[in-house]
Amino acid sequence: MKLLITGGAGFIGSHLCDKYTQEGHSVICLDNFMSGNLVNVRHLLDYRNFKLIKGDIRDFDLLERLMRDVEVVFNLAAQIHVDRSSVEPRLTYDINVMGTQNILEVARLHDVRKVIHASTSEVYGSSLYYPMDEKHPLNAPHPYGASKIAADRMCYAYIQTYGMNIAIARLFNVFGPRQRDIGYGGVISIFTRRVLSGMPPMIYGDGKQTRDYTYIDDAVKAYDLILKHDEPITEPVNFGSGKEVSIIDLADKIIDYCGKTGDVKPVHVASRQGEVKRLIADASRARQLLGWQPKYKLDKGLREFVQWYRNYGFEERIKIE
Ligand SMILES: NC(=O)c1ccc[n+]([C@@H]2O[C@H](COP(=O)([O-])OP(=O)(O)OC[C@H]3O[C@@H](n4cnc5c(N)ncnc54)[C@H](O)[C@@H]3O)[C@@H](O)[C@H]2O)c1
C-alpha cells in the first residue's frame, strides 16, 4: 500500500511510520517540524520505501502533488497543545481545521481509498456522564478541542456528502516513548522530565482532575485495526482504557518510578481556566467493531516510559529548518 502519514515525525505518527515502513509499505511522512522531531524518524531514512517530506498540510498544492496515487492517509498533523491553543488560537484553527479541510478535499479529488483522521477525547469536555461514549455532547472548552470538533464534523460531512471512507479515531490521552516535553507536552512527559531532573511536578488546582491513559502500542494497534477494517467506519470511535487516574496519583506514581520518593513532592499552583475535570472512555464500540482491547496497564506503561525517558528523553530535539 502507499500511505501518507501527516504529522509523521511527531510522537504517534512516528510509531505509525515505523510499523508500516518496516512492514514494507510505501510510506510518505509529511511534517512541518513544528513539534515533530527528526530523531523520531531518522532511522527510517535508510529504507527505500520511506520518504520524508518537510511540508505543511496547509499547502494545498503540495498535497495535490503528494497524494496523487496515495491509497490511505493517516491525518495526524495538528497543533495539539491545549495551553498553546489558548495563546495561539488562530494558528490552531488554521492547522487543525483548514489543514484538515485540505486533506479531505485532496483525498476527494484523488479518490483516496481511506482517510484515518486523528480526533481526540478532548472534543468532549468534562464528562457529563461516565464512562463517555461517542454520543457524549461535544463540549470542549478550549480552542484545541473546538478545532478538533470542527475537523470531526468536516470529516462527517465529507462522508455524508461524497460517500468517502473516512474513519474518525478518538483516542484518550496517549503516552509512551518519543513523547517529549518541549515546553509544551503531555503531562506524563512533563512530570517525568521534571522529576528525573530533581524538580517537583506542578499540579494545577487540587490534582483531583482525572484522565484515561492509553499506551502508545495500544494506540498504534487501534489505528492498524481501523486500517485493516474492510467496511467503512462512518461514526467516530473512542479508544481508551475505561480507567481514570487523578493527576495527583499520576504524579506520585511517576515520582515512585523515577526513584525519587522522599526527595521530590508535587507542588500545587492555581487551576487552569477551562481545564477538563474528568475523562473516562467507554470504548465498547472499538471493542465490538474492531476487537480492540488495550493490553497495557498504566503502571507497566509508566515504568517503560520512565526508563525510555532516562535513556533518550533528554536528547536534543532536531528540527529541519
Ligand atoms: N497525544 C495524545 O494524547 C493524543 C490523544 C488523542 C489524539 N491525538 C491526536 O493525534 C495526533 C498526533 O498527536 P501527537 O501526540 O503525536 O502530537 P505531536 O505534536 O507529536 O505530532 C503532531 C505532528 O504534526 C506536525 N505538524 C503540526 N502542524 C503541521 C502542519 N501544519 N503540517 C504538517 N505537519 C504538522 C508536528 O510537527 C508534529 O510532528 C494529533 O492530531 C492529536 O490531536 C493525540
The ligand as an SDF file (V2000), in Angstrom:
LIG
                    3D

 44 48  0  0  0  0  0  0  0  0999 V2000
   -1.0180   12.5960   22.2940 N   0  0  0  0  0  0  0  0  0  0  0  0
   -2.2530   12.3650   22.6540 C   0  0  0  0  0  0  0  0  0  0  0  0
   -2.5540   12.1070   23.8170 O   0  0  0  0  0  0  0  0  0  0  0  0
   -3.3650   12.3760   21.6290 C   0  0  0  0  0  0  0  0  0  0  0  0
   -4.6240   11.8890   22.0010 C   0  0  0  0  0  0  0  0  0  0  0  0
   -5.6470   11.9090   21.0660 C   0  0  0  0  0  0  0  0  0  0  0  0
   -5.4300   12.4030   19.7990 C   0  0  0  0  0  0  0  0  0  0  0  0
   -4.2010   12.8770   19.4640 N   0  0  0  0  0  0  0  0  0  0  0  0
   -4.0220   13.3920   18.1040 C   0  0  0  0  0  0  0  0  0  0  0  0
   -3.0230   12.6160   17.4650 O   0  0  0  0  0  0  0  0  0  0  0  0
   -2.2930   13.4240   16.5490 C   0  0  0  0  0  0  0  0  0  0  0  0
   -0.7960   13.3130   16.8440 C   0  0  0  0  0  0  0  0  0  0  0  0
   -0.5400   13.7670   18.1570 O   0  0  0  0  0  0  0  0  0  0  0  0
    0.8890   13.6110   18.8490 P   0  0  0  0  0  0  0  0  0  0  0  0
    0.6540   13.4240   20.2830 O   0  0  0  0  0  0  0  0  0  0  0  0
    1.7040   12.6380   18.0950 O   0  0  0  0  0  0  0  0  0  0  0  0
    1.4590   15.0980   18.6850 O   0  0  0  0  0  0  0  0  0  0  0  0
    2.8080   15.6430   18.0400 P   0  0  0  0  0  0  0  0  0  0  0  0
    2.8060   17.1170   18.2820 O   0  0  0  0  0  0  0  0  0  0  0  0
    3.9690   14.8480   18.4790 O   0  0  0  0  0  0  0  0  0  0  0  0
    2.5440   15.3390   16.4970 O   0  0  0  0  0  0  0  0  0  0  0  0
    1.9430   16.2530   15.6250 C   0  0  0  0  0  0  0  0  0  0  0  0
    2.8620   16.3930   14.4350 C   0  0  0  0  0  0  0  0  0  0  0  0
    2.2290   17.2260   13.4690 O   0  0  0  0  0  0  0  0  0  0  0  0
    3.2370   18.0780   12.9280 C   0  0  0  0  0  0  0  0  0  0  0  0
    2.5310   19.2460   12.3860 N   0  0  0  0  0  0  0  0  0  0  0  0
    1.9290   20.2400   13.0810 C   0  0  0  0  0  0  0  0  0  0  0  0
    1.3720   21.1170   12.2320 N   0  0  0  0  0  0  0  0  0  0  0  0
    1.6240   20.6590   10.9810 C   0  0  0  0  0  0  0  0  0  0  0  0
    1.3150   21.1300    9.7080 C   0  0  0  0  0  0  0  0  0  0  0  0
    0.6320   22.2760    9.5230 N   0  0  0  0  0  0  0  0  0  0  0  0
    1.7020   20.4210    8.6180 N   0  0  0  0  0  0  0  0  0  0  0  0
    2.4240   19.2820    8.7920 C   0  0  0  0  0  0  0  0  0  0  0  0
    2.7630   18.7860    9.9900 N   0  0  0  0  0  0  0  0  0  0  0  0
    2.3620   19.4640   11.0760 C   0  0  0  0  0  0  0  0  0  0  0  0
    4.1390   18.4030   14.1010 C   0  0  0  0  0  0  0  0  0  0  0  0
    5.3940   18.8900   13.7210 O   0  0  0  0  0  0  0  0  0  0  0  0
    4.1980   17.0650   14.7900 C   0  0  0  0  0  0  0  0  0  0  0  0
    5.2530   16.2660   14.2880 O   0  0  0  0  0  0  0  0  0  0  0  0
   -2.8410   14.8390   16.6920 C   0  0  0  0  0  0  0  0  0  0  0  0
   -3.7680   15.0610   15.6480 O   0  0  0  0  0  0  0  0  0  0  0  0
   -3.5390   14.8300   18.0250 C   0  0  0  0  0  0  0  0  0  0  0  0
   -4.6080   15.7580   18.0630 O   0  0  0  0  0  0  0  0  0  0  0  0
   -3.1540   12.8790   20.3490 C   0  0  0  0  0  0  0  0  0  0  0  0
  1  2  1  0
  2  3  2  0
  2  4  1  0
  4  5  1  0
  4 44  2  0
  5  6  2  0
  6  7  1  0
  7  8  2  0
  8  9  1  0
  8 44  1  0
  9 10  1  0
  9 42  1  0
 10 11  1  0
 11 12  1  0
 11 40  1  0
 12 13  1  0
 13 14  1  0
 14 15  2  0
 14 16  1  0
 14 17  1  0
 17 18  1  0
 18 19  2  0
 18 20  1  0
 18 21  1  0
 21 22  1  0
 22 23  1  0
 23 24  1  0
 23 38  1  0
 24 25  1  0
 25 26  1  0
 25 36  1  0
 26 27  1  0
 26 35  1  0
 27 28  2  0
 28 29  1  0
 29 30  1  0
 29 35  2  0
 30 31  1  0
 30 32  2  0
 32 33  1  0
 33 34  2  0
 34 35  1  0
 36 37  1  0
 36 38  1  0
 38 39  1  0
 40 41  1  0
 40 42  1  0
 42 43  1  0
M  CHG  2   8   1  16  -1
M  END
$$$$
